[in-house]
Amino acid sequence: DKATLFGQVKRALRPGGTFGVYDVMRIAAGDLTFPVPWARTAESSFVAAADDYRRLLRDAGFEVQKERERHAFAIEFFKKMQARVAESGLPPLGPHIAMGADFPHMVRNLVANLEHGLLAPIEMICRAT
């Protein structure tokens, strides 16, 4: 419930306070491949477009001051991570512990969704009005 989250953050901040969002957002229409790290199925995925975030943030009383798409960075990051895992295996600690044995499959699907231009991590730096 992004609207409630943003409203509660706004309630806790002073006017002029800063709030940063970094989330995977939809950048194009199309069917996503599942599972991904945040959802095992389409029914449990609530990924939204950057326009939706901007609207919800504005409605909650934020002004988006800076925005940066991290599409290329994410692809490079996950490719390097996959190469390390292929060479050395999974590290003793990491998100794979919480996400289970299919974590490598989730990452492969995330990379595929990124490479198909459907998703991108996006940073939004906002000011409470």
Disulfide bonds with the S-S distance in Angstrom:
none
